[in-house]
Amino acid sequence: MARSRKYQEFLLEQLQDHDFAVAYLNEALHESLRGDEESQKLFLMALRNVAEAQGGIGALAKKANVGRESLYKTLSGTGNPKWHTLVSLVIALGLNLRLT
């Protein structure tokens, strides 16, 4: 019988696919707009998962020209990124922000 994998490992593997990562981030953003404190952290957690899946936090920090330690803090559960930092991260991941 095949050994089961941990969810986080499976998720990070799936998030290596660009289209899957975009859908995942869009859903997290949608949920984060509910307004309660817990849901507002979802987008940052999702962004961290995508960053880890697509080269790691250190690599993203270099691409976005942000300090690695600062980026870990920004994408933590208590992070509160500035708009400029968030945009830099999205661009470094090869993504766009759009409102519809």
N, C-alpha and C positions, 0 to 999 in steps of 0.2 A: 504494500500500500504506500502511496506517495506521502511524503511528509508535508504537513501544511506549512505555509509561509506566514510570516507575520504580516499584518495588514500594512504597516508602514513601508515595508520592503516592496510589497506589491504596488502600493500607491506611487512610490518613487519611480518604480519601473514604468508605470503607466504615464506618469507626468513627463517622461522623456519625449513623448510624442507631442509635437507642437499643438495640434488641434485639440487633443485631450486636455493639455494644460490650459489652453484658452477657455474651453468650456468649463473647466474646473474653477478657474479664476472668476469667470463671469457669474457662475452660480454662487460662489463665496461672496462676491460683491453684492449680488442681489439679496442674499440672506443678511449681509451686514447692514443693509439699509432699513431693516426692521426697527432699529432704534434702541433696542435694549443693550446693556453693557456687554453681555456675553456675545451677542451676534456681531457687535462692532469689532470684535477681535478676530472674527473669522477670516476676513480678507488678509490680514497680516499673517495669520497662520498659514493660509493657502499660499501666499506669496513666498513664504519661507520654504514650504514644501516644494514648490516649483523651482526655487533657487537651488535647493539641495539636489533635486533630481537632474538639473541641467548644469552640472559642473561644480556645485557647492557654493557656500557662502563666500569663501575666500576669493574664488574666481569672479563671482558677481561683484564683490566689493571693488576689485581692480577695474572691471569693465565700467562700473558706475562712478569710479573715482571717489569712493567712500571708504573710510577706515573700516577694516574688518571687524574690530571690536564694536565700533559704532553700529555697524550693520546688524551684528548679532543682537545688540540691545534694541535696535529699531524694530526688528522682526520678532522680538520676544512677546510674550503675553501682555507685558506692560508697556510695549513700545508705543510711541506717539510721534510718528515721522512727520517731518515738514513736507509740504507739498513738493518742493524741489527734489527732495530725497526720493519720494515716491515715484515721481516722474522719471528721475534718473534710473531707478531700478527697473521700471517697466521698459524703458528704452534699451537698457543693457540686456534685458531678456529677449529683445527682439519683438516686443509687443507694442500695441497702441492702446490708448484709452479713448473710448467713444461713448457718447450718451445717445440713447434712442428713446 
